[in-house]
Amino acid sequence: NLTRLLTAKPPAKLIFALHTIKGAAGGVGAFTIAELARVMEADARAEVSINPEQIDDLKMAVEEVSAFIADVLSRE
C-alpha cells in the first residue's frame, strides 16, 4: 500500500522509499511520478511533513501509469 509506505517511520525509511520511487520512475520514463517523489523526498529531508494531498497526487500518478501500461500490454 503506497500510503503506508509513504507514512513510514522512521523518516529515513520514508526518504529511502521516496528516493527509490524517484529513481525507478525516472528510469522508465514516468517523469511525473519521479518529480512528485523528488519534491516529497526534498520535503522529508528538510523535515517538512508530507502533505496528504501530495500522497494522493502520487497515488493518482501511479494509477495513471499503471492503467497506461495495462492498456499497452493488452494490445500485444
PLY file of the C-alpha trace (Angstrom):
ply
format ascii 1.0
element vertex 76
property float x
property float y
property float z
element edge 75
property int vertex1
property int vertex2
end_header
0.00 0.00 0.00
1.58 3.27 -1.16
0.02 5.31 1.66
1.51 3.02 4.30
4.88 3.19 2.58
4.81 6.98 2.47
3.91 7.32 6.13
6.81 5.07 7.15
8.66 5.65 10.36
11.46 6.44 10.99
11.92 9.30 8.50
14.96 7.55 6.98
12.65 4.79 5.69
10.37 7.37 4.10
13.30 9.13 2.45
14.65 5.80 1.17
11.23 4.83 -0.22
10.78 8.16 -2.00
14.33 8.07 -3.36
13.70 4.55 -4.71
10.39 5.57 -6.30
12.05 8.64 -7.84
14.86 6.61 -9.38
12.69 3.77 -10.63
10.12 6.11 -12.13
12.75 8.23 -13.84
14.41 5.11 -15.20
11.27 4.04 -17.05
10.21 7.49 -18.20
7.46 8.08 -15.62
8.67 11.62 -15.11
5.57 12.92 -13.31
5.96 10.23 -10.65
9.69 10.94 -10.41
9.09 14.67 -9.95
6.39 14.15 -7.31
8.69 11.78 -5.42
11.60 14.23 -5.76
9.60 17.04 -4.18
8.36 14.79 -1.40
11.87 13.47 -0.77
13.20 17.04 -0.51
10.43 17.89 1.96
11.17 14.80 4.03
14.89 15.61 4.09
14.02 19.14 5.25
11.83 17.57 7.96
8.69 19.06 6.41
5.64 16.86 6.91
4.35 15.11 3.82
1.00 16.62 2.90
-1.79 14.05 2.39
-2.56 15.82 -0.90
0.99 15.02 -2.08
0.39 11.35 -1.31
-2.91 11.47 -3.20
-1.20 13.11 -6.19
1.50 10.44 -6.22
-1.07 7.66 -5.92
-3.07 9.14 -8.81
0.04 9.36 -10.97
0.94 5.75 -10.19
-2.61 4.64 -11.04
-2.49 6.52 -14.36
0.83 4.95 -15.33
-0.43 1.51 -14.28
-3.54 1.94 -16.44
-1.41 3.08 -19.38
0.88 0.06 -19.04
-2.09 -2.30 -18.77
-3.58 -0.78 -21.91
-0.34 -1.12 -23.86
0.11 -4.72 -22.73
-3.47 -5.61 -23.62
-2.80 -4.61 -27.23
0.05 -7.06 -27.64
0 1
1 2
2 3
3 4
4 5
5 6
6 7
7 8
8 9
9 10
10 11
11 12
12 13
13 14
14 15
15 16
16 17
17 18
18 19
19 20
20 21
21 22
22 23
23 24
24 25
25 26
26 27
27 28
28 29
29 30
30 31
31 32
32 33
33 34
34 35
35 36
36 37
37 38
38 39
39 40
40 41
41 42
42 43
43 44
44 45
45 46
46 47
47 48
48 49
49 50
50 51
51 52
52 53
53 54
54 55
55 56
56 57
57 58
58 59
59 60
60 61
61 62
62 63
63 64
64 65
65 66
66 67
67 68
68 69
69 70
70 71
71 72
72 73
73 74
74 75
